[in-house]
């Protein structure tokens, strides 16, 4: 079916794009509407179809710094956005009992130490540790120390890297108002069927439950896991990655806040999965991600409810998923965003980032004069590269660990992994080297923090580090650490800063 569609889609593709129809709302749909309306709203007719009767997953409440840049591109005011979404700041993720039971580390944003042009900071730190001159690797990272001290503040020249914890439902609501201001139109309805052109296989219209047809030139699928347009209508197959990522279920619940919000997402490992805790201004988001091959829903639910703080505000919600990606995220005149195109568990808060990357990529090559196969191929190649490198980074957390104490952790640590990831592991173990591929999301410092944090010790460091004597190396390391401490000591407590900077607005 997919091949037949592809052959059809080579013909009749010259129609100018004037009407964009977004199927589904939620975070993906309204991020797409906001970006398209803000940048191309004067020349496009943008319609979004969603139904209040169809719920959204709505648990993607932890983000990464790329969202800060996305908002700047759209000229979204940070204080207004944070107040509307009850957001707090995020400086990283605390991984608890991932390396071994009772051993924790933080994957923070930003840079650790100072690199030399020949070698990263980790090489100098490794020599310093060997010589008894270095303290914990995280002591040399501003964002990590600030998160430990529960402090935050904006610094000159964007001197601190951060993201947000936000209420996903309120975020979609905020983006809807933003989009409508720039001309996007929301249509409240359920989609009954999808019409296609028999000659090309392209989508021609969404047929609503009222019988109304919403015609368009370009369709964006934000219908979640069901992938109504990209998967069901266009017939794009799904690539299953569960041989590497065992988790296939999640349970989410909201609780009352019990104390000051911290600028960290917590990720707490369990015997068959892990639990998240995300502090917002008005509540805490909680959830547990687990492998149904290694435990059952009842056990996971009881574990989650037994490890939360504060009064439960919502009924626990079960989310079932298959980790993986559609083999194409653009087929014909249809582009999938968010869950409609694939899903990776939220361990590194990458879901919103992938939505954002798809939107920015679309805007950069927007097919104003008609869809071209060369654009489709380039879009799909870049999207595949994006999610592949993120997939490998997530698998790393399970493969590189000292845990073998349960079947889940034993199976994860001993499984074969993609060659692309195995090469990175071997390279770092042998020489402490990390090389970033193209425009991949996670920088070298992220790979270093996680590999060291998960318990991997490189066998050697770069010879550049040996050019420093002990006194010079001590001065170099202490200078960085002391500078970090001085800056952090001047930052206010995170909770205090949030209350002053972006207090929660109206419900």
C-alpha positions, -999 to 999 in steps of 0.1 A, spaced: 0 0 0 28 24 9 46 18 -24 15 23 -44 9 56 -26 44 66 -33 41 60 -70 9 80 -71 24 108 -52 50 115 -79 22 130 -101 0 161 -98 21 178 -72 23 214 -85 -6 229 -67 3 260 -46 -1 256 -9 -26 281 4 -47 261 28 -32 242 58 -54 219 78 -42 206 112 -59 175 124 -59 174 162 -49 199 189 -29 193 220 7 204 222 16 193 187 -14 208 170 -13 242 187 25 245 184 22 240 147 -7 264 145 12 290 165 43 289 144 25 288 110 1 316 120 29 338 134 52 335 104 29 328 74 -6 337 87 -9 366 63 -6 343 32 -21 310 45 -55 299 55 -49 278 87 -76 256 102 -72 233 132 -98 206 138 -101 192 173 -128 178 196 -132 186 233 -145 150 236 -112 135 226 -86 137 253 -49 144 247 -20 126 264 -10 159 280 19 146 302 48 162 283 54 187 310 91 188 312 111 204 284 146 211 272 163 245 263 153 243 227 118 254 237 132 287 250 146 294 215 114 284 198 95 309 219 120 336 211 116 329 174 78 334 178 83 364 201 64 348 229 68 367 261 84 344 287 68 359 318 33 359 303 37 323 290 51 310 323 23 327 343 -4 313 320 10 277 321 20 277 358 55 270 347 88 267 367 124 266 355 143 235 348 181 231 349 184 194 343 173 159 353 182 140 385 187 103 378 183 84 410 194 48 413 201 45 376 238 37 379 233 15 409 208 14 438 212 45 459 236 62 435 224 93 418 237 119 393 224 149 374 223 154 337 222 192 335 220 218 307 249 239 297 286 232 296 309 216 322 343 232 326 363 247 297 373 227 266 407 230 249 406 230 211 422 195 211 402 179 238 371 183 259 371 193 296 365 157 306 401 148 297 416 174 321 391 163 348 401 127 344 437 135 349 429 157 378 409 129 395 437 105 389 461 129 406 437 137 435 432 173 423 396 171 411 362 169 429 329 156 414 325 163 376 293 182 383 311 208 405 324 224 373 290 231 358 270 262 367 236 247 359 242 215 378 254 232 410 225 257 408 201 228 405 216 211 435 214 244 455 177 249 442 187 283 429 179 301 396 181 335 380 186 349 345 222 360 338 235 385 313 242 374 278 220 343 283 246 330 307 225 302 321 209 274 301 174 264 312 141 250 301 106 248 317 83 226 336 48 235 323 12 224 325 6 208 290 -31 215 290 -27 251 298 1 254 273 -22 242 245 -48 267 256 -22 295 257 -10 286 222 -46 285 209 -51 321 220 -18 331 204 -26 313 172 -61 328 168 -46 362 173 -26 357 142 -55 343 122 -56 305 128 -92 291 130 -103 264 153 -130 241 143 -147 221 171 -156 187 156 -147 150 153 -132 137 121 -154 111 107 -133 102 76 -106 114 53 -110 120 16 -81 113 -8 -74 119 -45 -76 86 -63 -50 97 -88 -23 109 -65 -32 94 -31 -30 129 -16 -55 140 11 -81 163 -2 -103 169 28 -113 160 64 -149 149 66 -164 160 100 -190 142 120 -215 169 108 -208 160 72 -188 192 65 -157 188 44 -126 208 54 -105 210 23 -68 217 22 -36 217 3 -13 205 31 -24 184 61 -6 181 94 -14 150 115 -15 157 152 -41 130 160 -18 112 185 -11 75 187 -39 66 162 -21 86 135 -54 90 115 -38 107 85 -2 96 83 -7 60 95 -42 50 87 -49 71 56 -15 73 39 -5 38 50 29 47 64 42 18 84 55 20 120 91 9 130 90 -8 164 121 -2 186 109 -22 216 139 -46 212 160 -18 227 134 2 246 114 -22 268 90 3 283 56 3 267 32 16 294 29 47 316 6 58 344 3 95 351 -13 113 381 -13 149 395 -8 158 431 -8 189 453 26 206 458 41 199 492 70 224 492 91 248 471 94 239 435 129 227 425 145 235 391 149 197 384 129 169 369 134 138 390 137 104 374 137 76 400 146 41 388 125 11 399 129 -26 394 111 -26 360 110 11 349 112 46 363 92 73 379 90 110 371 83 140 393 78 174 378 72 205 400 49 232 387 37 264 404 3 249 414 8 212 415 32 183 408 31 160 378 39 124 385 41 93 365 57 59 361 70 43 329 74 5 328 78 -26 308 47 -49 307 71 -77 300 87 -73 334 58 -62 356 20 -57 356 -2 -26 357 -14 -32 392 21 -34 406 32 -3 387 2 17 399 7 7 435 44 16 433 35 50 418 9 58 444 32 46 472 60 69 461 43 103 456 40 133 478 8 154 484 -29 148 479 -38 130 447 -58 154 424 -66 132 394 -74 96 388 -43 77 376 -44 75 338 -28 46 318 -10 53 286 1 24 264 26 29 236 50 12 213 84 30 211 94 38 176 89 60 146 68 61 114 91 51 85 83 85 69 70 115 87 60 133 54 41 113 28 23 130 0 8 162 13 6 150 49 31 156 77 30 139 110 39 157 142 42 145 178 27 111 187 13 107 152 48 103 138 64 83 166 71 81 203 101 78 226 96 76 264 100 110 282 132 101 300 151 131 285 120 153 278 124 152 240 88 149 228 81 186 225 116 191 210 108 167 182 75 185 175 94 218 174 121 204 151 94 192 127 77 226 127 109 246 122 120 222 94 86 227 77 89 264 79 124 264 64 113 245 33 77 254 32 63 242 -2 46 275 -12 45 266 -49 36 229 -44 49 198 -28 81 185 -43 95 150 -37 130 164 -31 116 184 -2 98 153 12 130 132 9 151 158 27 126 164 54 123 127 61 161 122 61 166 150 86 137 137 108 151 102 108 185 114 118 170 135 146 151 107 162 178 81 157 204 100 176 179 108 204 169 71 204 205 61 209 209 86 237 179 71 255 191 35 250 224 46 266 207 51 300 197 14 301 227 -2 284 254 15 304 247 8 341 261 -13 369 226 -26 377 220 -63 372 198 -68 403 164 -75 385 155 -92 352 146 -58 337 180 -42 344 199 -74 335 181 -76 302 187 -39 294 224 -40 303 232 -72 283 211 -64 252 227 -58 218 224 -21 208 225 -3 175 259 -1 160 258 37 160 254 37 198 279 9 204 306 29 186 300 59 209 302 37 239 334 20 227 350 54 218 343 69 252 354 39 271 386 36 252 396 73 249 370 96 267 362 110 233 327 121 222 320 135 188 287 152 179 270 142 147 258 171 125 229 190 142 220 163 167 202 175 198 225 163 226 259 180 227 291 163 238 287 174 274 254 156 276 269 124 265 298 128 289 275 136 319 254 106 312 282 81 305 301 91 336 269 93 356 259 58 345 292 45 358 315 43 327 351 51 334 373 59 303 406 40 301 427 70 291 426 108 285 440 130 257 477 138 259 469 175 260 460 171 296 495 158 304 510 191 293 498 206 326 518 200 358 499 194 390 500 231 402 488 244 368 460 217 366 450 224 402 447 261 395 428 254 363 402 232 380 399 252 411 394 284 391 364 269 372 349 254 404 352 286 424 338 307 396 307 284 395 303 286 432 305 324 432 279 328 405 255 303 421 258 320 455 245 352 439 213 335 425 181 336 445 162 305 456 143 291 426 109 293 443 114 329 453 125 339 418 94 322 402 71 340 426 85 373 417 91 368 379 61 349 367 34 344 394 5 323 382 -22 341 363 -59 336 361 -72 300 358 
